[in-house]
Amino acid sequence: MGEVLIARDTVLGRTVAYKRMLPELAGNAGIAARFFAEAQITAQLDHPNIVALHELEIGADRSLGYAMKLVEGRPLSKVIEDARHELATRGRAGEPARLAERLRAFLAVCDAIAFAHSKGVLHRDLKPDNIMIGRHGQVYVMDWGICRVIGTPDEDPASVEERVGASAVQGRTRYGAIIGTPAYMSPEQAAGKVPELDGRSDLYSLGLILQELIVLEPAVGGSTLEETLASAAQGHRAPLGRRAHGVPIARDLAAVIGKATALRPADRYPDVAAFARDLRAYLRGDP
């Protein structure tokens, strides 16, 4: 529903990121309402790992846009890609240290999501492409475009779906009755159970990302949108096994992933903070 540009603040002279509605959607009231909600909600999430908004603008065509901090760095998806390359070219000797570094960055993501949940906000589109690692190691959770305040309904997406259509299965957010990125959805999100979603849905997505950080391959796949949604709705993910690229997978980490990605929300961690506590225990060498 939007595009992000590099822009210059003509008053302060600083370079910013500027997100605006796609011109062809400027007249769509549903998209405008969601875009405004994204800006309004994100502006209230004051956290070191969530990008700060600077200003909201209304264009001459009534389309919306907002300026925010420009994050220079790499998405987590590129970090994962680089880790695969490191394994292929330099071997597995340094992989435990590299994994620990990835896990420390991931814990910052958990902190941001735990904070958002404490404010009643679900992200609903957690994936490596929406997590940025800055040039100095800062971690940011990006793109709150389909975030939702827990307990509030979504607007009717039928007209939006007709105009936007479904996008690529893996990397792009699909806007429609089932909303999010299929390969990173919880089973209840993939089944379209919007009113039932709570923090344990985002938690499931974090569990899938954690598996990808360890195995360096997506946990859920499919050659078509339908296949991927079916796998997500049934809670199917690639088996962890005992080794990833020849590197042993710690049983504790496998157990954490299994609990975070349990099919039934009631069988998962009660919240992201509990999930993060177990990860921190693993990094300390505690049980």
N, C-alpha and C positions, 0 to 999 in steps of 0.2 A: 504493500500500500504506500510505500515511501521510498525515497532515495536519499543517500547521504553524500554530501559534497564537502570539500574543503573550502572554507570561506574566510574572509577577512572582516573583523569587526572594525568598521570605519571610524568609530568613536575612540576606542581604546588601542587600536592598531594591532590587536592580537589575532592570531590564527585560530580558528575554531572549526568544529564539525557542525554542519548545518543539515538537519534532516527536514525534508519537506514532503508533502503529499505528492504522489505522482500527478502530473498535470491532467491526465485523462480521467482521474478519479476526483477532481476538484469539486464536482457537483454531487458527489455521492454522500448523502447525509450520514449513512451508517459508518462509512470509512472516516468521515470527519469526526464523528462522535468518538470512535475508537482512538483516533490519532490524538484528539484533545485529552482523552482519558489517560493515554500513555504519558503525555507531557505532564499532566497534573499529578498523576501518581508518582512518576519518577522524581519530580521536583520535591516530593515530600520524603523520599527515601534518602535521607542524609547519612551516608555510610562511606567509609574510605574505599570500599570495593565496588561502589556503584557510581557511575559517571554523573557529575553534577551538571544540571541544566543552567543556562545563563539567561535566556530570554525567549519568549513566545511571540511570534508575529503572525498577523493575518494579511495575506496578499491581496492585491487588487481584485483577483478573481475569487476571493473568499477562501482560498486554500490556506492551510495552516503550515507553519514551519517553526522549528525552534533551534536555537544555537546551544551547543554544549561543549564541554572540554574535548579537545582533539587528543585522542589517545594514539600515540605512535608506538608501534611494537608489532607483535605477531599474535594471530588468533591461536587458541589452544590446538586447533586442528593442524596448524603448521608446526607447532611444537611436537605433536605426535608424529607427523610426517618426518620431521628432522630426526626424531628418535629412531624411527625405523631405518633411516639412512645411516645413522651412527652405528647401529647394530650390524648392518650389512657391510660397512666399510672398516670399522674399527673393532668389531667383535663384541662379545658380551661382558668383557672384564669390567668395564665401567658402568654397566647397566644398573646395578643396585643403587649406586650414588645418583644416577640420572633419574631413576624412578623416585627416589626419596625427594629430589628437587621438584618433580612433577606433583607429588603428593602434597608437598608444602604449599604449592600454588593452589592446588585443588581445595585445600582447607580454607583458604581465603574466600573461595567461591562459596563454600559451605557457610562461612560466617555471614556473607552478604545475604544469602537466601534465608538463613535462620532469622536475620534481622527483618527482612521483608515479610516473612511469615508472622513475626511478632507484631507487625503493623497490619496484618490481615490481607497481605498481597501475595498472590501466586504469580510466578513468572510464566509458566506454561510452555516455554520454548527454550529450555536449557539444552545446549548442545555445544560441542567444542568451537564452532564458528562464532558463537555468541559470548565467548570468554576471551578477553584480551590480556596478554602479558606485555606490559610496557617495557620501554628500553631500559629502565632501571629496576625491573623486577616487579613493578606494581601489577596488581591483578584487578581486573574490572569485569563485572557481569554486565553485558550490553543488551540492547534491543529488548525493551519491555513493551513492544508493540501489541502483544496479545495478552498482556498481564490482566489479571482480574482480581477484584476485591472479593474475598471469600464470602459466599452467600448471595452475591448479586447475579442476575441473569445476563446472558449474552443477548445482543440484539439479533433479530431474525437475519441470517446470513444469506437467504436465498438469492436476493437480487445481486448481492456482492459476488457470490459464487458464479452467477451467470456471466458477470462482466470480467472477473479476474481469472476464473478457471483454476484447475489444479496445476501445481508446478512440480518440479522434479522431486523424486521420492526422497533422496537422502538429504540434500543440503538446504533446500528452500522451504520456507514456511508456507503451508497450504492454508488458505483462508476459506472456510466453509463450515458446514454443520459439524465436521470434525476438524478441530483447529489445532495447529501445531506442526511439528516436523515428525512425520511418522516413525522414523527410525529411533527416535528418542522419547516416544510417548509412553506413559504408563498404560496398563491394560484398560483402566477405566476411562482414560482420556481417549484412547483409540476407539473405544466403544461409543464415544459421544455422550458419556454420562456427565455432562457439564455441571449440573446441580450438585453432584456427589463429590466433586473434586475438592480436596483440601491439601494441606502441606505434604501429605504422603505421596501425592502424585508427582510433585517436583522432586521429592526424595527418590522416587523410583528412577527418574531421569538422571539424577546424580549418580545412582548406583550403576547405570549403564555407562555413564562417562567414566566412572572409576574403573570399570572393567576395560574400557578402551585405553585408558592410561597405562594399564598393566600389560594388556595383550597387544596393544598398538594396532588393533583392528576393531571396526564397529561391532557392537554386541548383537545388533539386530540388523538383518538385511532382507533383501527381496528384489527381484528384477522388475517388479511393477508396483504401483501404488497399492493395489489390492493385496498383493502378497505381503508387503511390508506391514500394512494395517492389520492383516490377519495375524501375522506373527506377533505384532505388538499387543493386540487385543487378547491373545491367548497367553501372553507372558513368555513367549519363546525367545530365548537368546542363545547365542553360540556357547557351547560348553567351554568352561575354563580349562579343563584338563589340569595337568600337573606342571606343565612347562609352557612358556611363551618364548618363541624364537630361541629355544634351547636354555632359557633361564628359568629356574624353578620358581613356581608361584607359591608364596607363603600361604599356609593353610588358614592363618588368621585373616588375611586379606580376602581369600575366597569365601570365608564365612561371613565377613562384613558385606561383601557384594550380594551373597545369597539372601541375607536378611533384608537388605535395602531393596532388593528386586523380587521379594515374595509376591506371588500372584494376588493374594488377598491383602488389602491395605492394613488390616488388623494384625497381620503377621510380620509387618515391617517394623522398623524402628518407630517409636512414637513421634519423633520429630527429627529435624536435621541436626539439632544440637547433639542428640544422643548418638547419631551416626558419626558426627565429627569427633566425639569423645573416643569412640573405638578406634578411629583412624589415628588420632594422636597417641593413644596407648600403643598402637602398633609401631609408630615411629619412635617411641621411647623404648621399645623393647619390652613393654609390659604385656601381660596376657590380654 
